[in-house]
């Protein structure tokens, strides 16, 4: 079973979700874990907690919610295969997936279709969402198609009124023969939006390896700067001082420093396909990469890299026989 996402409730407690509807809960900084029934067998792709009690996880045509800190969950059906969710209060949340934007005002019990960021003639998959507060948020979409079947660019859609209106901006910088797939979006402070993504060709017989891109804006999506990465960028994290770590395939990491310069790390372990990262504070953080079984390198494993100096230096350890896809740093010694 692969785990797909994790969120921290407090310094000791976290919840993990993944394939076949699995939910695990820890209350001792990850030393022990308890399986909690989710009420669904669908693969969970994201989980978000607003506080220590109220959380929502999303899956294909299913949402599960908790109001008691993850000890029990109640399922609800939704009309689309959701990819990401973000809670903006104990009762309000926004979820995206496919071409749908859904809202709840009762903790996930019922969901209402929101105003789509797309014009009626555009269809594109929505991959990521993050809200700074109940009014200010952003959604990222992959490349799509118009009503005539022509390609449309990947977009970041920004709202300042809780999703009543959306302002689009291109994320793929005029790419015409390549696809851009946002992996994770972060809206950590006023004006600043960051997206980690993967760039690959349209499907063909001789498709080259995928690369990555990290894009950032300091004017709420009005303009973007981007940093190419030679492997897909799957996740990102920002510490409390403003340092950003972007992680991706083959153990590649880049650190965006406070002066907007970049430091690259890697390559890491071979054949790594997934990545995630989490910071506890300005200094302490952890990233992971996972690989599956292959005939050259053997069994599955997860590789953890941790830093105590804001990402300047890293130490690595291996956890065998498990493929993990997300990580949360709970304390200076626990993850």
Secondary structure, 3 states (H helix, E strand, C coil): CCEEEEEECCCCCEEEEEHHHCEEEECCCCCCCEECCCCCCCCEEEEEECCCCCEEEEEEEEEEEECCCCCCCEEEEEEEECCEEEECCCCCEEEEECCEEEEECCCCCCCEECCCCCCCCCEEEEEEEEECCCCCEEEEEEEEECCCCCEECCEEEEECCCCCCCEEEECCCCCCCEEEEEEEEEEEECCEEEEEEEEEECCCCCCCCCEEEEEEECCCCCCCEEEEECCCEEEEEECCCCCEEEEEHHHCEEEECCCCCEEEECCCCCCCCEEEEEECCCCCEEEEEEECCECCCECCEEEEEEECCCCCCCEEEEEECCCECCCCCCCCCCC
